[in-house]
Amino acid sequence: MSDYTFDFTQADATVYDMNQITQRINSALAEMESAVEARMQDWDGAAKQQYAVSKAQWDKSAGDMGVFLEQARLTLLQISDNYGTTEQRHAMLWNDVRGG
């Protein structure tokens, strides 16, 4: 039988990393958008129109990614909370068995 453990420190670190990654992605996208739009002033016609179409898809995907990362982060927090609650409940049960 294999043992399974939950590492609360690792879970917290993962949640922190997910927040940092989300912030870095948003920052990189904002920088990229600023750089492209500064150069777009000279564009016209089909190139400018296609950029608008592509940017709409890019914005939607970036927004979706943020939503999915947030859902994953909240799920991991819930899992961590559930494990913590279960551990506390089991510790209290064993304390009661010992006559504590």
QUIJOCOR-V348464 format. One record per residue. SS is DSSP state (A for helix, B for strand, O for the rest). PSI is psi as a letter, one per 20 degrees, with the letter a starting at -180 (NA if undefined). OMEGA is omega in whole degrees, 0 to 359 (NA if undefined). Layout:
# QUIJOCOR-V348464
SS;PSI;OMEGA / SS;PSI;OMEGA
This chain:
# QUIJOCOR-V348464
O;p;181 / O;q;178 / O;q;177 / O;p;177 / O;q;177 / O;p;183 / O;o;182 / A;h;179 / A;g;179 / A;h;178 / A;g;178 / A;g;179 / A;h;179 / A;g;177 / A;g;178 / A;g;179 / A;g;180 / A;g;177 / A;g;180 / A;g;180 / A;g;179 / A;g;179 / A;g;180 / A;g;178 / A;g;180 / A;g;179 / A;g;180 / A;g;179 / A;g;179 / A;g;178 / A;g;181 / A;g;179 / A;g;179 / A;g;181 / A;g;182 / A;g;183 / A;h;175 / A;h;180 / A;i;183 / A;i;182 / A;h;180 / A;i;181 / O;q;172 / O;r;174 / A;c;188 / A;h;181 / A;g;181 / A;h;179 / A;g;180 / A;h;176 / A;g;180 / A;g;178 / A;g;181 / A;h;181 / A;h;178 / A;g;178 / A;g;180 / A;g;179 / A;g;179 / A;g;180 / A;g;178 / A;g;177 / A;g;178 / A;g;180 / A;g;178 / A;g;178 / A;g;182 / A;g;177 / A;g;179 / A;g;177 / A;g;179 / A;g;180 / A;g;179 / A;h;178 / A;g;178 / A;g;176 / A;g;179 / A;g;178 / A;g;180 / A;g;178 / A;g;180 / A;g;177 / A;g;179 / A;g;179 / A;g;180 / A;g;178 / A;g;179 / A;g;180 / A;g;179 / A;h;178 / A;g;179 / A;h;178 / A;g;180 / A;h;177 / A;g;178 / A;h;180 / A;h;180 / A;i;181 / O;k;185 / O;NA;NA
